[in-house]
Amino acid sequence: MNLNGATGNGVRSAGPGVVPNERLTTMTRFRISVLIASLMLATAPVCQGDAIDEHLAAIAEVGREAAGSTAARQACNALAEQDASVLPRLLAAMQTTNPVAANWYRTAYEAIVARQIGKPQPGFPVDELRALLLDTKNSGRVRRLVLALCDRLEPGFAAAFIPARLDDPEFRADAVDAALSAGQTALEDGDSETARGLLRQAFEHARTSDQVVRAAGKLTVLGEPADVVAHLGLVVDWWMIGPFDAPQFSGFEQVFPPEQVVDLQAEYACQQGRTLRWIRHRTDDPLGLVDLVQALAPAAEAVGYAYTELEAPRDMAAQLRCGADDNCAVWLNGEQVFAREQWLNGVRFDRFTAPVQLQQGKNRVLVKIGQGPQHKNPDVPNNWSLYVRFCDEAGTGVGLRSMLPTTAEEQR
């Protein structure tokens, strides 16, 4: 089946040698009309209109712990007997927030597809399926089902479809992978110019950290610049202070001086005769990971702070994405915009997301990072770390520039 040339019902225009309609006799036209009507009746769904709606509604009512499952099973069986024309309606219904109902819809969908695929000339509503696939407002689960079906009907369809989806929120990562693979092949073939173009394309459209780093690494080999920090909106430049003593998991709730005022020239006396001062720290980690053990000191049952200033080109909505070992709270321009208390957990890139409003010009960012007690197994390292970045919903940096004072005296 050619998905590019077939019509929605599989009928094609008449080829050479077919008698034009105006030359048909009245009797011939009558016989053709009767034949078409017979074929339409023979291939019509078992149930029409409202009956299908009733089956879809019965499945929509299914709940957890088998509530409504008998009616849902009966409806699923009835839908599974329909022809392929019902598939778009099943796929639309599948985009429910009810996972049990979605599974029943999918069961009916797969039964219809399996039956049609087994026919010498499968009859699928190709145009409607393609429309579902191309509409980015549809759920990724449904669009991937349709893509898999299109690829079965026309082998090679997915391979041709994916590379063009670099701006598609569902298939972007697949398209970037395709560009990375094609770029690598070009490199191995000695075609550095083609490789450079493909890898640049991959880097500019990549939104996941692993793909961004991979593309940047390959571009660097070719002598091409690739600013991962700007692309992902990583915050890598900080003033830091700590560790403040915070025994028995008290650090998250306890308020230390930096939360009241950030004074980069201040000094604070702590237990055991220690004096804490703000220090300048810039991480060189590829994804902006700040290792507080390295930047400040090894610690247990403690709190550290990181402060930065970022310049925004305009007022804008953005996302704060962060993660910390063990936990963190974030203030933006004096207002707390994120806080999560979790102890004895590892750090992950983009673990948490919070909406924020950046203002044109300087934006002040303060982060509090809690550290729990030493693990009961002394061989387990007591990691203490932080990720912070500002990006749009897709994960692209929003063009912030570090304007952090290089010395404490420069603080304004």
Solvent accessible surface area in square Angstrom, and as a share of the most:
residue,aa,sasa,rsa
1,M,84,0.37
2,N,75,0.38
3,L,4,0.02
4,N,114,0.58
5,G,41,0.39
6,A,13,0.10
7,T,61,0.35
8,G,28,0.27
9,N,117,0.60
10,G,47,0.45
11,V,95,0.55
12,R,138,0.50
13,S,107,0.69
14,A,76,0.59
15,G,41,0.40
16,P,143,0.90
17,G,83,0.80
18,V,85,0.49
19,V,76,0.44
20,P,59,0.37
21,N,111,0.57
22,E,133,0.60
23,R,174,0.64
24,L,38,0.19
25,T,85,0.49
26,T,114,0.66
27,M,110,0.49
28,T,46,0.27
29,R,111,0.41
30,F,126,0.52
31,R,161,0.59
32,I,73,0.37
33,S,66,0.42
34,V,74,0.42
35,L,105,0.52
36,I,90,0.45
37,A,48,0.37
38,S,56,0.36
39,L,103,0.51
40,M,131,0.58
41,L,143,0.71
42,A,83,0.65
43,T,91,0.53
44,A,45,0.35
45,P,28,0.18
46,V,116,0.67
47,C,25,0.15
48,Q,104,0.46
49,G,39,0.37
50,D,107,0.55
51,A,33,0.25
52,I,5,0.02
53,D,70,0.36
54,E,114,0.51
55,H,43,0.19
56,L,23,0.12
57,A,55,0.43
58,A,31,0.24
59,I,0,0.00
60,A,53,0.41
61,E,140,0.63
62,V,4,0.02
63,G,25,0.24
64,R,201,0.73
65,E,174,0.78
66,A,73,0.56
67,A,57,0.44
68,G,42,0.41
69,S,22,0.15
70,T,89,0.52
71,A,50,0.39
72,A,0,0.00
73,R,118,0.43
74,Q,120,0.53
75,A,3,0.03
76,C,3,0.02
77,N,87,0.45
78,A,30,0.23
79,L,0,0.00
80,A,14,0.11
81,E,107,0.48
82,Q,1,0.01
83,D,34,0.18
84,A,1,0.01
85,S,63,0.41
86,V,3,0.01
87,L,0,0.00
88,P,16,0.10
89,R,86,0.31
90,L,0,0.00
91,L,0,0.00
92,A,56,0.43
93,A,26,0.21
94,M,1,0.00
95,Q,62,0.28
96,T,45,0.26
97,T,142,0.82
98,N,37,0.19
99,P,81,0.51
100,V,47,0.27
101,A,0,0.00
102,A,2,0.02
103,N,97,0.50
104,W,45,0.16
105,Y,5,0.02
106,R,90,0.33
107,T,71,0.41
108,A,0,0.00
109,Y,7,0.03
110,E,83,0.37
111,A,38,0.29
112,I,0,0.00
113,V,9,0.05
114,A,66,0.51
115,R,92,0.33
116,Q,8,0.04
117,I,49,0.25
118,G,66,0.63
119,K,90,0.38
120,P,136,0.86
121,Q,161,0.72
122,P,30,0.19
123,G,45,0.43
124,F,6,0.02
125,P,11,0.07
126,V,3,0.01
127,D,73,0.38
128,E,95,0.43
129,L,1,0.00
130,R,63,0.23
131,A,62,0.48
132,L,25,0.12
133,L,1,0.01
134,L,84,0.42
135,D,52,0.27
136,T,65,0.38
137,K,177,0.75
138,N,26,0.13
139,S,39,0.25
140,G,20,0.19
141,R,102,0.37
142,V,0,0.00
143,R,1,0.00
144,R,91,0.33
145,L,22,0.11
146,V,0,0.00
147,L,16,0.08
148,A,55,0.43
149,L,4,0.02
150,C,1,0.01
151,D,47,0.24
152,R,140,0.51
153,L,15,0.07
154,E,40,0.18
155,P,114,0.71
156,G,42,0.40
157,F,19,0.08
158,A,23,0.18
159,A,77,0.60
160,A,79,0.62
161,F,24,0.10
162,I,23,0.12
163,P,64,0.40
164,A,82,0.63
165,R,48,0.18
166,L,16,0.08
167,D,104,0.54
168,D,4,0.02
169,P,99,0.62
170,E,53,0.24
171,F,0,0.00
172,R,32,0.12
173,A,42,0.33
174,D,47,0.24
175,A,1,0.00
176,V,0,0.00
177,D,62,0.32
178,A,32,0.25
179,A,8,0.06
180,L,1,0.01
181,S,69,0.44
182,A,42,0.33
183,G,0,0.00
184,Q,60,0.27
185,T,72,0.42
186,A,11,0.08
187,L,49,0.25
188,E,126,0.57
189,D,111,0.57
190,G,64,0.62
191,D,62,0.32
192,S,50,0.32
193,E,124,0.56
194,T,65,0.38
195,A,0,0.00
196,R,63,0.23
197,G,45,0.43
198,L,43,0.22
199,L,0,0.00
200,R,56,0.21
201,Q,73,0.32
202,A,0,0.00
203,F,11,0.05
204,E,89,0.40
205,H,38,0.17
206,A,0,0.00
207,R,45,0.17
208,T,62,0.36
209,S,24,0.15
210,D,85,0.44
211,Q,8,0.03
212,V,0,0.00
213,V,54,0.31
214,R,108,0.39
215,A,0,0.00
216,A,8,0.06
217,G,39,0.37
218,K,51,0.22
219,L,0,0.00
220,T,91,0.53
221,V,123,0.71
222,L,33,0.16
223,G,65,0.63
224,E,46,0.21
225,P,105,0.66
226,A,24,0.19
227,D,87,0.45
228,V,23,0.13
229,V,51,0.29
230,A,62,0.48
231,H,25,0.11
232,L,0,0.00
233,G,16,0.15
234,L,13,0.07
235,V,6,0.03
236,V,10,0.05
237,D,18,0.09
238,W,1,0.00
239,W,17,0.06
240,M,0,0.00
241,I,0,0.00
242,G,10,0.09
243,P,16,0.10
244,F,8,0.03
245,D,44,0.23
246,A,2,0.02
247,P,74,0.46
248,Q,153,0.68
249,F,90,0.37
250,S,40,0.26
251,G,1,0.01
252,F,40,0.17
253,E,130,0.58
254,Q,77,0.34
255,V,88,0.50
256,F,15,0.06
257,P,46,0.29
258,P,1,0.01
259,E,43,0.19
260,Q,142,0.63
261,V,95,0.55
262,V,31,0.18
263,D,55,0.28
264,L,5,0.03
265,Q,109,0.49
266,A,21,0.17
267,E,99,0.44
268,Y,37,0.14
269,A,97,0.75
270,C,26,0.15
271,Q,117,0.52
272,Q,170,0.75
273,G,75,0.72
274,R,72,0.26
275,T,60,0.35
276,L,11,0.05
277,R,132,0.48
278,W,15,0.05
279,I,67,0.34
280,R,82,0.30
281,H,32,0.14
282,R,149,0.54
283,T,13,0.07
284,D,140,0.73
285,D,45,0.23
286,P,90,0.56
287,L,34,0.17
288,G,2,0.02
289,L,46,0.23
290,V,2,0.01
291,D,56,0.29
292,L,0,0.00
293,V,46,0.27
294,Q,142,0.63
295,A,12,0.09
296,L,33,0.16
297,A,34,0.27
298,P,109,0.69
299,A,19,0.15
300,A,48,0.37
301,E,58,0.26
302,A,4,0.03
303,V,0,0.00
304,G,0,0.00
305,Y,0,0.00
306,A,0,0.00
307,Y,7,0.03
308,T,0,0.00
309,E,2,0.01
310,L,10,0.05
311,E,54,0.24
312,A,2,0.01
313,P,70,0.44
314,R,140,0.51
315,D,93,0.48
316,M,16,0.07
317,A,80,0.62
318,A,9,0.07
319,Q,35,0.15
320,L,0,0.00
321,R,37,0.13
322,C,1,0.00
323,G,0,0.00
324,A,2,0.01
325,D,13,0.07
326,D,6,0.03
327,N,6,0.03
328,C,3,0.02
329,A,3,0.03
330,V,1,0.00
331,W,37,0.13
332,L,9,0.05
333,N,37,0.19
334,G,61,0.59
335,E,116,0.52
336,Q,90,0.40
337,V,40,0.23
338,F,22,0.09
339,A,44,0.34
340,R,105,0.38
341,E,76,0.34
342,Q,64,0.28
343,W,56,0.20
344,L,109,0.54
345,N,28,0.14
346,G,46,0.44
347,V,40,0.23
348,R,142,0.52
349,F,45,0.19
350,D,41,0.21
351,R,61,0.22
352,F,27,0.11
353,T,72,0.42
354,A,8,0.06
355,P,116,0.73
356,V,11,0.07
357,Q,111,0.49
358,L,1,0.00
359,Q,86,0.38
360,Q,122,0.54
361,G,23,0.22
362,K,56,0.24
363,N,0,0.00
364,R,101,0.37
365,V,0,0.00
366,L,14,0.07
367,V,0,0.00
368,K,8,0.03
369,I,0,0.00
370,G,1,0.01
371,Q,3,0.01
372,G,1,0.01
373,P,33,0.21
374,Q,82,0.36
375,H,68,0.31
376,K,191,0.81
377,N,65,0.33
378,P,112,0.70
379,D,127,0.66
380,V,54,0.31
381,P,93,0.59
382,N,36,0.18
383,N,83,0.42
384,W,0,0.00
385,S,8,0.05
386,L,0,0.00
387,Y,30,0.11
388,V,7,0.04
389,R,4,0.01
390,F,2,0.01
391,C,0,0.00
392,D,56,0.29
393,E,145,0.65
394,A,48,0.37
395,G,0,0.00
396,T,30,0.18
397,G,16,0.16
398,V,25,0.15
399,G,55,0.53
400,L,42,0.21
401,R,142,0.52
402,S,47,0.30
403,M,45,0.20
404,L,12,0.06
405,P,6,0.04
406,T,83,0.48
407,T,58,0.34
408,A,16,0.12
409,E,129,0.58
410,E,82,0.37
411,Q,47,0.21
412,R,179,0.65
